[in-house]
Amino acid sequence: MLIVQVCVGSACHLKGSAEIVSLLESAIAEHHLEDEVVLTGSFCIGKCNRTGVTVQVNDEVHIGVTTENFREFFKKNVLDAVEGERK
């Protein structure tokens, strides 16, 4: 089970965390990963960045997630991780 936590603290909220949550919900549904990915919100993860949102996937923290780089982030850090867990 992959745990994806999106920072919804004030700084990330202002940088679009609600949009990132929506994109994650849609992508998880699109790829039928509802039984393999837990999506949750988290208050400050402590890795604030000037651009984008902080997202933690299991124990790995990713900074600067934006709507522009979302697809790349999702493939590399969610899809590939789920595939790795299946093996």
PDB file with SEQRES, HELIX, SHEET and CRYST1 records, atoms N, CA, C and O in Angstrom:
SEQRES   1 A   87  MET LEU ILE VAL GLN VAL CYS VAL GLY SER ALA CYS HIS          
SEQRES   2 A   87  LEU LYS GLY SER ALA GLU ILE VAL SER LEU LEU GLU SER          
SEQRES   3 A   87  ALA ILE ALA GLU HIS HIS LEU GLU ASP GLU VAL VAL LEU          
SEQRES   4 A   87  THR GLY SER PHE CYS ILE GLY LYS CYS ASN ARG THR GLY          
SEQRES   5 A   87  VAL THR VAL GLN VAL ASN ASP GLU VAL HIS ILE GLY VAL          
SEQRES   6 A   87  THR THR GLU ASN PHE ARG GLU PHE PHE LYS LYS ASN VAL          
SEQRES   7 A   87  LEU ASP ALA VAL GLU GLY GLU ARG LYS                          
HELIX    1 AA1 SER A   10  LEU A   14  1                                   5    
HELIX    2 AA2 SER A   17  GLU A   30  1                                  14    
HELIX    3 AA3 PHE A   70  PHE A   74  1                                   5    
HELIX    4 AA4 LYS A   75  LEU A   79  3                                   5    
HELIX    5 AA5 ASP A   80  ARG A   86  1                                   7    
SHEET    1 AA1 4 VAL A  37  SER A  42  0                                        
SHEET    2 AA1 4 LEU A   2  CYS A   7  1                                        
SHEET    3 AA1 4 VAL A  53  VAL A  57 -1                                        
SHEET    4 AA1 4 GLU A  60  VAL A  65 -1                                        
CRYST1    1.000    1.000    1.000  90.00  90.00  90.00 P 1           1          
ATOM      1  N   MET A   1       0.847  -1.181   0.000  1.00  0.00           N  
ATOM      2  CA  MET A   1       0.000   0.000   0.000  1.00  0.00           C  
ATOM      3  C   MET A   1       0.886   1.235   0.000  1.00  0.00           C  
ATOM      4  O   MET A   1       1.780   1.366   0.836  1.00  0.00           O  
ATOM      5  N   LEU A   2       0.638   2.132  -0.931  1.00  0.00           N  
ATOM      6  CA  LEU A   2       1.384   3.375  -1.055  1.00  0.00           C  
ATOM      7  C   LEU A   2       0.611   4.479  -0.331  1.00  0.00           C  
ATOM      8  O   LEU A   2      -0.591   4.638  -0.539  1.00  0.00           O  
ATOM      9  N   ILE A   3       1.295   5.229   0.508  1.00  0.00           N  
ATOM     10  CA  ILE A   3       0.656   6.330   1.232  1.00  0.00           C  
ATOM     11  C   ILE A   3       1.159   7.650   0.652  1.00  0.00           C  
ATOM     12  O   ILE A   3       2.354   7.943   0.689  1.00  0.00           O  
ATOM     13  N   VAL A   4       0.233   8.437   0.118  1.00  0.00           N  
ATOM     14  CA  VAL A   4       0.557   9.720  -0.495  1.00  0.00           C  
ATOM     15  C   VAL A   4      -0.066  10.812   0.369  1.00  0.00           C  
ATOM     16  O   VAL A   4      -1.287  10.888   0.508  1.00  0.00           O  
ATOM     17  N   GLN A   5       0.792  11.660   0.951  1.00  0.00           N  
ATOM     18  CA  GLN A   5       0.335  12.752   1.809  1.00  0.00           C  
ATOM     19  C   GLN A   5       0.615  14.078   1.114  1.00  0.00           C  
ATOM     20  O   GLN A   5       1.749  14.359   0.726  1.00  0.00           O  
ATOM     21  N   VAL A   6      -0.416  14.882   0.963  1.00  0.00           N  
ATOM     22  CA  VAL A   6      -0.274  16.202   0.347  1.00  0.00           C  
ATOM     23  C   VAL A   6      -0.318  17.244   1.457  1.00  0.00           C  
ATOM     24  O   VAL A   6      -1.239  17.255   2.273  1.00  0.00           O  
ATOM     25  N   CYS A   7       0.674  18.110   1.480  1.00  0.00           N  
ATOM     26  CA  CYS A   7       0.681  19.181   2.472  1.00  0.00           C  
ATOM     27  C   CYS A   7      -0.475  20.130   2.172  1.00  0.00           C  
ATOM     28  O   CYS A   7      -0.628  20.608   1.048  1.00  0.00           O  
ATOM     29  N   VAL A   8      -1.277  20.392   3.186  1.00  0.00           N  
ATOM     30  CA  VAL A   8      -2.375  21.345   3.054  1.00  0.00           C  
ATOM     31  C   VAL A   8      -2.197  22.505   4.035  1.00  0.00           C  
ATOM     32  O   VAL A   8      -3.145  23.224   4.350  1.00  0.00           O  
ATOM     33  N   GLY A   9      -0.965  22.667   4.508  1.00  0.00           N  
ATOM     34  CA  GLY A   9      -0.653  23.801   5.370  1.00  0.00           C  
ATOM     35  C   GLY A   9      -0.819  25.096   4.594  1.00  0.00           C  
ATOM     36  O   GLY A   9      -1.004  25.070   3.377  1.00  0.00           O  
ATOM     37  N   SER A  10      -0.757  26.213   5.274  1.00  0.00           N  
ATOM     38  CA  SER A  10      -1.083  27.495   4.647  1.00  0.00           C  
ATOM     39  C   SER A  10      -0.211  27.816   3.433  1.00  0.00           C  
ATOM     40  O   SER A  10      -0.738  28.281   2.421  1.00  0.00           O  
ATOM     41  N   ALA A  11       1.091  27.588   3.496  1.00  0.00           N  
ATOM     42  CA  ALA A  11       1.965  27.909   2.367  1.00  0.00           C  
ATOM     43  C   ALA A  11       1.625  27.052   1.145  1.00  0.00           C  
ATOM     44  O   ALA A  11       1.506  27.575   0.037  1.00  0.00           O  
ATOM     45  N   CYS A  12       1.470  25.751   1.339  1.00  0.00           N  
ATOM     46  CA  CYS A  12       1.137  24.870   0.211  1.00  0.00           C  
ATOM     47  C   CYS A  12      -0.291  25.110  -0.273  1.00  0.00           C  
ATOM     48  O   CYS A  12      -0.579  24.982  -1.463  1.00  0.00           O  
ATOM     49  N   HIS A  13      -1.175  25.453   0.645  1.00  0.00           N  
ATOM     50  CA  HIS A  13      -2.548  25.779   0.242  1.00  0.00           C  
ATOM     51  C   HIS A  13      -2.537  26.946  -0.746  1.00  0.00           C  
ATOM     52  O   HIS A  13      -3.229  26.916  -1.764  1.00  0.00           O  
ATOM     53  N   LEU A  14      -1.757  27.956  -0.440  1.00  0.00           N  
ATOM     54  CA  LEU A  14      -1.669  29.124  -1.318  1.00  0.00           C  
ATOM     55  C   LEU A  14      -1.007  28.793  -2.651  1.00  0.00           C  
ATOM     56  O   LEU A  14      -1.234  29.486  -3.643  1.00  0.00           O  
ATOM     57  N   LYS A  15      -0.189  27.736  -2.684  1.00  0.00           N  
ATOM     58  CA  LYS A  15       0.507  27.346  -3.911  1.00  0.00           C  
ATOM     59  C   LYS A  15      -0.240  26.260  -4.685  1.00  0.00           C  
ATOM     60  O   LYS A  15       0.285  25.727  -5.663  1.00  0.00           O  
ATOM     61  N   GLY A  16      -1.466  25.924  -4.255  1.00  0.00           N  
ATOM     62  CA  GLY A  16      -2.289  25.040  -5.064  1.00  0.00           C  
ATOM     63  C   GLY A  16      -2.466  23.620  -4.579  1.00  0.00           C  
ATOM     64  O   GLY A  16      -2.705  22.728  -5.392  1.00  0.00           O  
ATOM     65  N   SER A  17      -2.360  23.377  -3.289  1.00  0.00           N  
ATOM     66  CA  SER A  17      -2.502  21.994  -2.813  1.00  0.00           C  
ATOM     67  C   SER A  17      -3.869  21.402  -3.151  1.00  0.00           C  
ATOM     68  O   SER A  17      -3.967  20.201  -3.404  1.00  0.00           O  
ATOM     69  N   ALA A  18      -4.927  22.216  -3.162  1.00  0.00           N  
ATOM     70  CA  ALA A  18      -6.255  21.692  -3.505  1.00  0.00           C  
ATOM     71  C   ALA A  18      -6.274  21.173  -4.937  1.00  0.00           C  
ATOM     72  O   ALA A  18      -6.894  20.148  -5.219  1.00  0.00           O  
ATOM     73  N   GLU A  19      -5.600  21.872  -5.837  1.00  0.00           N  
ATOM     74  CA  GLU A  19      -5.518  21.415  -7.235  1.00  0.00           C  
ATOM     75  C   GLU A  19      -4.726  20.111  -7.338  1.00  0.00           C  
ATOM     76  O   GLU A  19      -5.094  19.215  -8.097  1.00  0.00           O  
ATOM     77  N   ILE A  20      -3.652  20.010  -6.583  1.00  0.00           N  
ATOM     78  CA  ILE A  20      -2.833  18.789  -6.608  1.00  0.00           C  
ATOM     79  C   ILE A  20      -3.643  17.616  -6.053  1.00  0.00           C  
ATOM     80  O   ILE A  20      -3.568  16.511  -6.589  1.00  0.00           O  
ATOM     81  N   VAL A  21      -4.404  17.837  -5.004  1.00  0.00           N  
ATOM     82  CA  VAL A  21      -5.265  16.779  -4.464  1.00  0.00           C  
ATOM     83  C   VAL A  21      -6.262  16.326  -5.522  1.00  0.00           C  
ATOM     84  O   VAL A  21      -6.464  15.126  -5.705  1.00  0.00           O  
ATOM     85  N   SER A  22      -6.881  17.261  -6.216  1.00  0.00           N  
ATOM     86  CA  SER A  22      -7.845  16.908  -7.269  1.00  0.00           C  
ATOM     87  C   SER A  22      -7.184  16.117  -8.388  1.00  0.00           C  
ATOM     88  O   SER A  22      -7.744  15.136  -8.877  1.00  0.00           O  
ATOM     89  N   LEU A  23      -5.991  16.546  -8.792  1.00  0.00           N  
ATOM     90  CA  LEU A  23      -5.262  15.817  -9.834  1.00  0.00           C  
ATOM     91  C   LEU A  23      -4.918  14.405  -9.377  1.00  0.00           C  
ATOM     92  O   LEU A  23      -5.034  13.454 -10.149  1.00  0.00           O  
ATOM     93  N   LEU A  24      -4.496  14.268  -8.127  1.00  0.00           N  
ATOM     94  CA  LEU A  24      -4.176  12.940  -7.591  1.00  0.00           C  
ATOM     95  C   LEU A  24      -5.420  12.056  -7.548  1.00  0.00           C  
ATOM     96  O   LEU A  24      -5.365  10.889  -7.937  1.00  0.00           O  
ATOM     97  N   GLU A  25      -6.535  12.600  -7.079  1.00  0.00           N  
ATOM     98  CA  GLU A  25      -7.776  11.821  -7.032  1.00  0.00           C  
ATOM     99  C   GLU A  25      -8.153  11.325  -8.426  1.00  0.00           C  
ATOM    100  O   GLU A  25      -8.510  10.160  -8.600  1.00  0.00           O  
ATOM    101  N   SER A  26      -8.075  12.203  -9.408  1.00  0.00           N  
ATOM    102  CA  SER A  26      -8.421  11.833 -10.783  1.00  0.00           C  
ATOM    103  C   SER A  26      -7.465  10.791 -11.348  1.00  0.00           C  
ATOM    104  O   SER A  26      -7.896   9.823 -11.973  1.00  0.00           O  
ATOM    105  N   ALA A  27      -6.164  10.988 -11.128  1.00  0.00           N  
ATOM    106  CA  ALA A  27      -5.161  10.061 -11.668  1.00  0.00           C  
ATOM    107  C   ALA A  27      -5.264   8.686 -11.001  1.00  0.00           C  
ATOM    108  O   ALA A  27      -5.119   7.660 -11.665  1.00  0.00           O  
ATOM    109  N   ILE A  28      -5.510   8.670  -9.712  1.00  0.00           N  
ATOM    110  CA  ILE A  28      -5.670   7.394  -8.997  1.00  0.00           C  
ATOM    111  C   ILE A  28      -6.880   6.647  -9.551  1.00  0.00           C  
ATOM    112  O   ILE A  28      -6.809   5.439  -9.778  1.00  0.00           O  
ATOM    113  N   ALA A  29      -7.982   7.350  -9.769  1.00  0.00           N  
ATOM    114  CA  ALA A  29      -9.181   6.724 -10.330  1.00  0.00           C  
ATOM    115  C   ALA A  29      -8.940   6.273 -11.775  1.00  0.00           C  
ATOM    116  O   ALA A  29      -9.338   5.174 -12.162  1.00  0.00           O  
ATOM    117  N   GLU A  30      -8.294   7.120 -12.559  1.00  0.00           N  
ATOM    118  CA  GLU A  30      -8.017   6.814 -13.967  1.00  0.00           C  
ATOM    119  C   GLU A  30      -7.205   5.522 -14.114  1.00  0.00           C  
ATOM    120  O   GLU A  30      -7.423   4.744 -15.042  1.00  0.00           O  
ATOM    121  N   HIS A  31      -6.279   5.311 -13.200  1.00  0.00           N  
ATOM    122  CA  HIS A  31      -5.406   4.130 -13.252  1.00  0.00           C  
ATOM    123  C   HIS A  31      -5.905   2.995 -12.351  1.00  0.00           C  
ATOM    124  O   HIS A  31      -5.216   1.990 -12.176  1.00  0.00           O  
ATOM    125  N   HIS A  32      -7.099   3.157 -11.783  1.00  0.00           N  
ATOM    126  CA  HIS A  32      -7.731   2.131 -10.944  1.00  0.00           C  
ATOM    127  C   HIS A  32      -6.826   1.705  -9.790  1.00  0.00           C  
ATOM    128  O   HIS A  32      -6.626   0.513  -9.554  1.00  0.00           O  
ATOM    129  N   LEU A  33      -6.286   2.682  -9.079  1.00  0.00           N  
ATOM    130  CA  LEU A  33      -5.349   2.415  -7.984  1.00  0.00           C  
ATOM    131  C   LEU A  33      -5.979   2.617  -6.610  1.00  0.00           C  
ATOM    132  O   LEU A  33      -5.267   2.699  -5.609  1.00  0.00           O  
ATOM    133  N   GLU A  34      -7.289   2.696  -6.555  1.00  0.00           N  
ATOM    134  CA  GLU A  34      -7.974   2.989  -5.299  1.00  0.00           C  
ATOM    135  C   GLU A  34      -7.637   1.991  -4.189  1.00  0.00           C  
ATOM    136  O   GLU A  34      -7.635   2.356  -3.014  1.00  0.00           O  
ATOM    137  N   ASP A  35      -7.356   0.745  -4.547  1.00  0.00           N  
ATOM    138  CA  ASP A  35      -7.026  -0.279  -3.548  1.00  0.00           C  
ATOM    139  C   ASP A  35      -5.530  -0.349  -3.226  1.00  0.00           C  
ATOM    140  O   ASP A  35      -5.112  -1.118  -2.360  1.00  0.00           O  
ATOM    141  N   GLU A  36      -4.733   0.453  -3.925  1.00  0.00           N  
ATOM    142  CA  GLU A  36      -3.280   0.389  -3.743  1.00  0.00           C  
ATOM    143  C   GLU A  36      -2.656   1.684  -3.245  1.00  0.00           C  
ATOM    144  O   GLU A  36      -1.498   1.694  -2.827  1.00  0.00           O  
ATOM    145  N   VAL A  37      -3.420   2.786  -3.286  1.00  0.00           N  
ATOM    146  CA  VAL A  37      -2.902   4.089  -2.884  1.00  0.00           C  
ATOM    147  C   VAL A  37      -3.850   4.714  -1.869  1.00  0.00           C  
ATOM    148  O   VAL A  37      -5.059   4.788  -2.091  1.00  0.00           O  
ATOM    149  N   VAL A  38      -3.285   5.163  -0.756  1.00  0.00           N  
ATOM    150  CA  VAL A  38      -4.044   5.918   0.243  1.00  0.00           C  
ATOM    151  C   VAL A  38      -3.641   7.372   0.082  1.00  0.00           C  
ATOM    152  O   VAL A  38      -2.467   7.718   0.212  1.00  0.00           O  
ATOM    153  N   LEU A  39      -4.629   8.230  -0.203  1.00  0.00           N  
ATOM    154  CA  LEU A  39      -4.384   9.654  -0.370  1.00  0.00           C  
ATOM    155  C   LEU A  39      -4.882  10.374   0.870  1.00  0.00           C  
ATOM    156  O   LEU A  39      -6.025  10.202   1.293  1.00  0.00           O  
ATOM    157  N   THR A  40      -4.008  11.179   1.440  1.00  0.00           N  
ATOM    158  CA  THR A  40      -4.365  11.884   2.675  1.00  0.00           C  
ATOM    159  C   THR A  40      -3.742  13.274   2.674  1.00  0.00           C  
ATOM    160  O   THR A  40      -2.782  13.539   1.951  1.00  0.00           O  
ATOM    161  N   GLY A  41      -4.297  14.143   3.486  1.00  0.00           N  
ATOM    162  CA  GLY A  41      -3.733  15.473   3.671  1.00  0.00           C  
ATOM    163  C   GLY A  41      -2.837  15.480   4.891  1.00  0.00           C  
ATOM    164  O   GLY A  41      -2.964  14.639   5.780  1.00  0.00           O  
ATOM    165  N   SER A  42      -1.935  16.434   4.921  1.00  0.00           N  
ATOM    166  CA  SER A  42      -1.023  16.558   6.049  1.00  0.00           C  
ATOM    167  C   SER A  42      -0.728  18.037   6.261  1.00  0.00           C  
ATOM    168  O   SER A  42      -0.558  18.785   5.298  1.00  0.00           O  
ATOM    169  N   PHE A  43      -0.667  18.454   7.509  1.00  0.00           N  
ATOM    170  CA  PHE A  43      -0.223  19.817   7.743  1.00  0.00           C  
ATOM    171  C   PHE A  43       1.282  19.859   7.544  1.00  0.00           C  
ATOM    172  O   PHE A  43       1.886  18.815   7.301  1.00  0.00           O  
ATOM    173  N   CYS A  44       1.880  20.968   7.632  1.00  0.00           N  
ATOM    174  CA  CYS A  44       3.256  21.213   7.214  1.00  0.00           C  
ATOM    175  C   CYS A  44       4.183  20.005   7.389  1.00  0.00           C  
ATOM    176  O   CYS A  44       4.339  19.461   8.482  1.00  0.00           O  
ATOM    177  N   ILE A  45       4.787  19.613   6.270  1.00  0.00           N  
ATOM    178  CA  ILE A  45       5.738  18.503   6.267  1.00  0.00           C  
ATOM    179  C   ILE A  45       7.135  19.021   6.605  1.00  0.00           C  
ATOM    180  O   ILE A  45       8.045  18.236   6.872  1.00  0.00           O  
ATOM    181  N   GLY A  46       7.300  20.345   6.592  1.00  0.00           N  
ATOM    182  CA  GLY A  46       8.564  20.957   6.990  1.00  0.00           C  
ATOM    183  C   GLY A  46       9.571  21.122   5.870  1.00  0.00           C  
ATOM    184  O   GLY A  46      10.755  21.335   6.133  1.00  0.00           O  
ATOM    185  N   LYS A  47       9.131  21.030   4.637  1.00  0.00           N  
ATOM    186  CA  LYS A  47      10.037  21.171   3.494  1.00  0.00           C  
ATOM    187  C   LYS A  47       9.497  22.214   2.516  1.00  0.00           C  
ATOM    188  O   LYS A  47       9.512  21.999   1.304  1.00  0.00           O  
ATOM    189  N   CYS A  48       9.024  23.330   3.038  1.00  0.00           N  
ATOM    190  CA  CYS A  48       8.427  24.368   2.201  1.00  0.00           C  
ATOM    191  C   CYS A  48       9.390  24.801   1.105  1.00  0.00           C  
ATOM    192  O   CYS A  48      10.606  24.828   1.291  1.00  0.00           O  
ATOM    193  N   ASN A  49       8.811  25.137  -0.042  1.00  0.00           N  
ATOM    194  CA  ASN A  49       9.572  25.536  -1.210  1.00  0.00           C  
ATOM    195  C   ASN A  49       8.918  26.787  -1.788  1.00  0.00           C  
ATOM    196  O   ASN A  49       7.748  27.054  -1.517  1.00  0.00           O  
ATOM    197  N   ARG A  50       9.646  27.538  -2.564  1.00  0.00           N  
ATOM    198  CA  ARG A  50       9.084  28.762  -3.146  1.00  0.00           C  
ATOM    199  C   ARG A  50       8.020  28.470  -4.195  1.00  0.00           C  
ATOM    200  O   ARG A  50       7.100  29.266  -4.382  1.00  0.00           O  
ATOM    201  N   THR A  51       8.134  27.350  -4.871  1.00  0.00           N  
ATOM    202  CA  THR A  51       7.149  27.006  -5.898  1.00  0.00           C  
ATOM    203  C   THR A  51       6.591  25.624  -5.615  1.00  0.00           C  
ATOM    204  O   THR A  51       7.306  24.735  -5.152  1.00  0.00           O  
ATOM    205  N   GLY A  52       5.339  25.455  -5.890  1.00  0.00           N  
ATOM    206  CA  GLY A  52       4.715  24.143  -5.804  1.00  0.00           C  
ATOM    207  C   GLY A  52       4.407  23.676  -4.401  1.00  0.00           C  
ATOM    208  O   GLY A  52       4.631  24.367  -3.407  1.00  0.00           O  
ATOM    209  N   VAL A  53       3.887  22.476  -4.374  1.00  0.00           N  
ATOM    210  CA  VAL A  53       3.351  21.849  -3.168  1.00  0.00           C  
ATOM    211  C   VAL A  53       4.281  20.716  -2.733  1.00  0.00           C  
ATOM    212  O   VAL A  53       4.920  20.079  -3.569  1.00  0.00           O  
ATOM    213  N   THR A  54       4.354  20.472  -1.443  1.00  0.00           N  
ATOM    214  CA  THR A  54       5.137  19.357  -0.920  1.00  0.00           C  
ATOM    215  C   THR A  54       4.237  18.135  -0.800  1.00  0.00           C  
ATOM    216  O   THR A  54       3.145  18.203  -0.236  1.00  0.00           O  
ATOM    217  N   VAL A  55       4.718  17.009  -1.345  1.00  0.00           N  
ATOM    218  CA  VAL A  55       3.971  15.757  -1.312  1.00  0.00           C  
ATOM    219  C   VAL A  55       4.911  14.671  -0.807  1.00  0.00           C  
ATOM    220  O   VAL A  55       6.038  14.539  -1.286  1.00  0.00           O  
ATOM    221  N   GLN A  56       4.440  13.899   0.160  1.00  0.00           N  
ATOM    222  CA  GLN A  56       5.230  12.789   0.687  1.00  0.00           C  
ATOM    223  C   GLN A  56       4.628  11.483   0.198  1.00  0.00           C  
ATOM    224  O   GLN A  56       3.433  11.238   0.360  1.00  0.00           O  
ATOM    225  N   VAL A  57       5.470  10.642  -0.405  1.00  0.00           N  
ATOM    226  CA  VAL A  57       5.049   9.322  -0.870  1.00  0.00           C  
ATOM    227  C   VAL A  57       5.801   8.309  -0.017  1.00  0.00           C  
ATOM    228  O   VAL A  57       7.020   8.171  -0.115  1.00  0.00           O  
ATOM    229  N   ASN A  58       5.045   7.604   0.823  1.00  0.00           N  
ATOM    230  CA  ASN A  58       5.638   6.769   1.869  1.00  0.00           C  
ATOM    231  C   ASN A  58       6.608   7.633   2.665  1.00  0.00           C  
ATOM    232  O   ASN A  58       6.171   8.593   3.300  1.00  0.00           O  
ATOM    233  N   ASP A  59       7.903   7.333   2.659  1.00  0.00           N  
ATOM    234  CA  ASP A  59       8.859   8.114   3.458  1.00  0.00           C  
ATOM    235  C   ASP A  59       9.620   9.151   2.647  1.00  0.00           C  
ATOM    236  O   ASP A  59      10.463   9.864   3.190  1.00  0.00           O  
ATOM    237  N   GLU A  60       9.332   9.243   1.350  1.00  0.00           N  
ATOM    238  CA  GLU A  60      10.083  10.146   0.473  1.00  0.00           C  
ATOM    239  C   GLU A  60       9.325  11.459   0.263  1.00  0.00           C  
ATOM    240  O   GLU A  60       8.163  11.460  -0.144  1.00  0.00           O  
ATOM    241  N   VAL A  61       9.995  12.566   0.546  1.00  0.00           N  
ATOM    242  CA  VAL A  61       9.374  13.894   0.432  1.00  0.00           C  
ATOM    243  C   VAL A  61       9.762  14.507  -0.909  1.00  0.00           C  
ATOM    244  O   VAL A  61      10.932  14.509  -1.291  1.00  0.00           O  
ATOM    245  N   HIS A  62       8.755  15.029  -1.623  1.00  0.00           N  
ATOM    246  CA  HIS A  62       8.954  15.676  -2.919  1.00  0.00           C  
ATOM    247  C   HIS A  62       8.469  17.111  -2.802  1.00  0.00           C  
ATOM    248  O   HIS A  62       7.346  17.362  -2.365  1.00  0.00           O  
ATOM    249  N   ILE A  63       9.315  18.045  -3.193  1.00  0.00           N  
ATOM    250  CA  ILE A  63       8.940  19.448  -3.107  1.00  0.00           C  
ATOM    251  C   ILE A  63       8.700  19.990  -4.518  1.00  0.00           C  
ATOM    252  O   ILE A  63       9.212  19.457  -5.502  1.00  0.00           O  
ATOM    253  N   GLY A  64       7.914  21.054  -4.589  1.00  0.00           N  
ATOM    254  CA  GLY A  64       7.726  21.735  -5.866  1.00  0.00           C  
ATOM    255  C   GLY A  64       6.788  21.051  -6.839  1.00  0.00           C  
ATOM    256  O   GLY A  64       6.941  21.224  -8.048  1.00  0.00           O  
ATOM    257  N   VAL A  65       5.820  20.279  -6.358  1.00  0.00           N  
ATOM    258  CA  VAL A  65       4.866  19.640  -7.255  1.00  0.00           C  
ATOM    259  C   VAL A  65       3.859  20.696  -7.706  1.00  0.00           C  
ATOM    260  O   VAL A  65       3.224  21.358  -6.885  1.00  0.00           O  
ATOM    261  N   THR A  66       3.724  20.842  -9.017  1.00  0.00           N  
ATOM    262  CA  THR A  66       2.818  21.830  -9.604  1.00  0.00           C  
ATOM    263  C   THR A  66       1.896  21.150 -10.609  1.00  0.00           C  
ATOM    264  O   THR A  66       2.086  19.982 -10.949  1.00  0.00           O  
ATOM    265  N   THR A  67       0.902  21.886 -11.078  1.00  0.00           N  
ATOM    266  CA  THR A  67       0.029  21.320 -12.109  1.00  0.00           C  
ATOM    267  C   THR A  67       0.824  21.049 -13.384  1.00  0.00           C  
ATOM    268  O   THR A  67       0.492  20.134 -14.137  1.00  0.00           O  
ATOM    269  N   GLU A  68       1.855  21.826 -13.628  1.00  0.00           N  
ATOM    270  CA  GLU A  68       2.671  21.660 -14.832  1.00  0.00           C  
ATOM    271  C   GLU A  68       3.529  20.396 -14.790  1.00  0.00           C  
ATOM    272  O   GLU A  68       3.699  19.741 -15.818  1.00  0.00           O  
ATOM    273  N   ASN A  69       4.066  20.043 -13.638  1.00  0.00           N  
ATOM    274  CA  ASN A  69       4.938  18.858 -13.567  1.00  0.00           C  
ATOM    275  C   ASN A  69       4.225  17.659 -12.933  1.00  0.00           C  
ATOM    276  O   ASN A  69       4.859  16.650 -12.626  1.00  0.00           O  
ATOM    277  N   PHE A  70       2.915  17.772 -12.738  1.00  0.00           N  
ATOM    278  CA  PHE A  70       2.171  16.725 -12.042  1.00  0.00           C  
ATOM    279  C   PHE A  70       2.269  15.369 -12.733  1.00  0.00           C  
ATOM    280  O   PHE A  70       2.548  14.370 -12.071  1.00  0.00           O  
ATOM    281  N   ARG A  71       2.047  15.305 -14.041  1.00  0.00           N  
ATOM    282  CA  ARG A  71       2.039  14.010 -14.755  1.00  0.00           C  
ATOM    283  C   ARG A  71       3.367  13.280 -14.577  1.00  0.00           C  
ATOM    284  O   ARG A  71       3.389  12.076 -14.323  1.00  0.00           O  
ATOM    285  N   GLU A  72       4.463  14.006 -14.709  1.00  0.00           N  
ATOM    286  CA  GLU A  72       5.791  13.412 -14.523  1.00  0.00           C  
ATOM    287  C   GLU A  72       5.964  12.913 -13.085  1.00  0.00           C  
ATOM    288  O   GLU A  72       6.444  11.804 -12.851  1.00  0.00           O  
ATOM    289  N   PHE A  73       5.562  13.760 -12.127  1.00  0.00           N  
ATOM    290  CA  PHE A  73       5.632  13.372 -10.715  1.00  0.00           C  
ATOM    291  C   PHE A  73       4.821  12.102 -10.470  1.00  0.00           C  
ATOM    292  O   PHE A  73       5.310  11.166  -9.837  1.00  0.00           O  
ATOM    293  N   PHE A  74       3.593  12.066 -10.966  1.00  0.00           N  
ATOM    294  CA  PHE A  74       2.710  10.928 -10.717  1.00  0.00           C  
ATOM    295  C   PHE A  74       3.286   9.645 -11.302  1.00  0.00           C  
ATOM    296  O   PHE A  74       3.304   8.609 -10.638  1.00  0.00           O  
ATOM    297  N   LYS A  75       3.757   9.713 -12.543  1.00  0.00           N  
ATOM    298  CA  LYS A  75       4.307   8.507 -13.161  1.00  0.00           C  
ATOM    299  C   LYS A  75       5.515   7.988 -12.391  1.00  0.00           C  
ATOM    300  O   LYS A  75       5.598   6.805 -12.062  1.00  0.00           O  
ATOM    301  N   LYS A  76       6.435   8.877 -12.115  1.00  0.00           N  
ATOM    302  CA  LYS A  76       7.689   8.469 -11.479  1.00  0.00           C  
ATOM    303  C   LYS A  76       7.503   8.021 -10.026  1.00  0.00           C  
ATOM    304  O   LYS A  76       8.105   7.037  -9.598  1.00  0.00           O  
ATOM    305  N   ASN A  77       6.673   8.742  -9.272  1.00  0.00           N  
ATOM    306  CA  ASN A  77       6.619   8.518  -7.827  1.00  0.00           C  
ATOM    307  C   ASN A  77       5.409   7.743  -7.331  1.00  0.00           C  
ATOM    308  O   ASN A  77       5.400   7.268  -6.196  1.00  0.00           O  
ATOM    309  N   VAL A  78       4.391   7.612  -8.165  1.00  0.00           N  
ATOM    310  CA  VAL A  78       3.219   6.838  -7.757  1.00  0.00           C  
ATOM    311  C   VAL A  78       3.082   5.596  -8.632  1.00  0.00           C  
ATOM    312  O   VAL A  78       3.127   4.477  -8.119  1.00  0.00           O  
ATOM    313  N   LEU A  79       2.917   5.770  -9.940  1.00  0.00           N  
ATOM    314  CA  LEU A  79       2.743   4.604 -10.814  1.00  0.00           C  
ATOM    315  C   LEU A  79       3.917   3.639 -10.727  1.00  0.00           C  
ATOM    316  O   LEU A  79       3.725   2.436 -10.549  1.00  0.00           O  
ATOM    317  N   ASP A  80       5.133   4.165 -10.852  1.00  0.00           N  
ATOM    318  CA  ASP A  80       6.310   3.295 -10.797  1.00  0.00           C  
ATOM    319  C   ASP A  80       6.452   2.628  -9.426  1.00  0.00           C  
ATOM    320  O   ASP A  80       6.874   1.475  -9.336  1.00  0.00           O  
ATOM    321  N   ALA A  81       6.101   3.349  -8.366  1.00  0.00           N  
ATOM    322  CA  ALA A  81       6.181   2.781  -7.012  1.00  0.00           C  
ATOM    323  C   ALA A  81       5.158   1.674  -6.826  1.00  0.00           C  
ATOM    324  O   ALA A  81       5.460   0.648  -6.216  1.00  0.00           O  
ATOM    325  N   VAL A  82       3.954   1.869  -7.344  1.00  0.00           N  
ATOM    326  CA  VAL A  82       2.926   0.812  -7.252  1.00  0.00           C  
ATOM    327  C   VAL A  82       3.378  -0.415  -8.025  1.00  0.00           C  
ATOM    328  O   VAL A  82       3.228  -1.541  -7.549  1.00  0.00           O  
ATOM    329  N   GLU A  83       3.930  -0.205  -9.215  1.00  0.00           N  
ATOM    330  CA  GLU A  83       4.433  -1.326 -10.002  1.00  0.00           C  
ATOM    331  C   GLU A  83       5.539  -2.074  -9.235  1.00  0.00           C  
ATOM    332  O   GLU A  83       5.594  -3.304  -9.259  1.00  0.00           O  
ATOM    333  N   GLY A  84       6.413  -1.324  -8.561  1.00  0.00           N  
ATOM    334  CA  GLY A  84       7.482  -1.934  -7.780  1.00  0.00           C  
ATOM    335  C   GLY A  84       6.939  -2.757  -6.624  1.00  0.00           C  
ATOM    336  O   GLY A  84       7.492  -3.806  -6.293  1.00  0.00           O  
ATOM    337  N   GLU A  85       5.859  -2.287  -6.006  1.00  0.00           N  
ATOM    338  CA  GLU A  85       5.256  -3.025  -4.899  1.00  0.00           C  
ATOM    339  C   GLU A  85       4.557  -4.297  -5.366  1.00  0.00           C  
ATOM    340  O   GLU A  85       4.440  -5.262  -4.611  1.00  0.00           O  
ATOM    341  N   ARG A  86       4.097  -4.295  -6.605  1.00  0.00           N  
ATOM    342  CA  ARG A  86       3.396  -5.467  -7.149  1.00  0.00           C  
ATOM    343  C   ARG A  86       4.351  -6.627  -7.421  1.00  0.00           C  
ATOM    344  O   ARG A  86       3.934  -7.785  -7.449  1.00  0.00           O  
ATOM    345  N   LYS A  87       5.621  -6.318  -7.620  1.00  0.00           N  
ATOM    346  CA  LYS A  87       6.600  -7.363  -7.990  1.00  0.00           C  
ATOM    347  C   LYS A  87       7.066  -8.134  -6.792  1.00  0.00           C  
ATOM    348  O   LYS A  87       7.885  -9.044  -6.923  1.00  0.00           O  
TER     349      LYS A  87                                                      
END                                                                             
